[in-house]
């Protein structure tokens, strides 16, 4: 299993999940993706949409000023 990172702190919806989904598609089962994103709409939508798509959201943690890290497992 491997861990990958994606920084979408400068992106806005709907591109936040589009870019996340593209990266998740590249992963093997069991791999994790650490997504850095801004609070607000991206923080609400990316974890929810990831769950709806069948991925496991392992955690959400602060990663800076108004920035969060969402850990998603394929």
N, C-alpha and C positions, 0 to 999 in steps of 0.2 A: 504494500500500500504506500502511496505517495501523497504528499501534500503540495498543493499549488496555490498561488496567490493571484488575486485580481484586484486592481485598484480602479473603482468606478466612482470615486469621490467627485469627479468633475462632470459626471454624466447626469442626465435627467430622465425621468420616466417618459416613454416606455423603454428607452435605450438601456436603462440599468438592468432590467431582467433579460433583455435581448442579448447583451454582452455576457451576462452570467450564464444563460442557457447555452450559448456557443461554447464557452469554456467547459461547462459540465459535460457537454456531449463528447469532448475530447478525452475525458477521464475513463479509467477502468473501474469496474465495480469495486467498491471499498475505498477508493481514493477520496481525498477530501479537498475542498476548495475553500480557501479563506478569502472572503470578499470584503474589501474595505469600501464603505459607503457612507454617505452623509445621513444625518438624522432627518426625520420627516418622511416624505413619500417613499423614497428608496428603502428606508429602514422598515416601513410598513409592508411594502409590496414585494420586495425580493424574498424575504423568508416565507411569506404566505404563498406566493406563486411557486416557490421551490417545493413546498409541501404538496401543493395541488398537482405538481408535475411528477410526484412520486419520490422526491429526494428527501433525505433526513436532514433536518436542521439540528445540528449538535449543540450549538450555542450561539449566543449573541453577547458581545462584551464591548465595553468602551475601549477605543483605541486612540483617543486624542480629543481635541476640542471639536465637539459636534460630529465626530467620526466614530463609526462602529465597525467591528469585525464580526461578520456572520460566517459561521463555520458550517459548511454543507457537505454531506457525504453522499456519494453516488451509490 
